């Protein structure tokens, strides 16, 4: 009997110990969750302050989403769907995401490869696309990595308005730009042929394939290919003068997405819901041009970070997938402001690094007056610098550089020279602004002054070989005289 009582007491004591341990574990879990929640709330507050101030200063119009550890901690819309500013953006607003949409054809290729329906090292001549003989040298892998050397379908301002025009360019050109696998050329012809191969192999249109194999499985219910202007939730891009961008006339197959569907896509890639981890890595790493990136943007191996941005007229989007820290950042804009900078600023914020809330743009503040009265523009510049220096981005040379190039594009060469001269005065050790002044002088056929600027730019550190190339060009122009 004593033994039974002793055994029962031990069981009760042991159960009490287990209960106490369980209670401590629950408390510890709750404490961790509370700390995590507080930290996420701190991030949320900081991101909101950053984005709200950026919107207030005219630096962002669009949607933003930030996720940490698989949880969306921030999602918000700022601004309007078009230049009329009558309809506010929501998380259902769909955007043209530019080159990021090329990811859908790249992943479609990998889906077909995993199903054994194509091989990345097949020559594209295998698919009977009626292309010149160079198709026997070019492989699917070359297309995915922009290492094909195929003829460009875009030439300066001449852009194919539809698939038929793109076909004509490719079929009439017999020579490659370089031997496949020996160079890199980022060109939409590679994208165009990927989509046509998908159609050949699958027996359905590219849009149908993407809908069946990507859009529906991921429940990207608000995404649509090539939506017409009046399509529900569609945005339009516009510039700083509130002028709507021209409607796109280009090759087919561009998927427009909202911020929620965009996140579903990135989350699916991260967790290999559509293609294997090996296929994902194949697309992330470009074996022909490691530093240039491939079909999924740029992969920074040391940081374990994928980054991709896309631009179409005044549409601009960017995402950062930080696999190491499980952070996802998405920004989508229809007014192309400083999306790239904001994406990286949010990333710094999430990594507890120092960051700055963007200041007002001096470029935006004086651009209109600069087009009509250069003296007044420069006067305004120095008045703002004297009275509001801490509010404006005077420390950023790209502000004046951007204005100078805008004036140059408008044919206001003398005005652009004055702005570039101001930039050189303000940033005397910056080779890029010196190079820009050289370009303006060159455009104005003031070759002696251009030559002087390019030589100074080289002495200041150079501009990745551009100044050297321009010096050769100037010397050739002088010889022609």
PyMOL commands that set and color helices and strands:
alter all, ss='L'
color gray80, all
select helices_A, chain A and resi 2-56+98-114+124-127+133-136+140-144+163-172+188-202+206-215+259-270+277-284+339-350+362-370+374-387+397-409+413-426+431-443+447-459+466-480
alter helices_A, ss='H'
color red, helices_A
select strands_A, chain A and resi 62-68+71-78+154-155+158-159+224-225+255-256+298-300+305-312+315-322+327-333
alter strands_A, ss='S'
color yellow, strands_A
deselect
rebuild
show_as cartoon
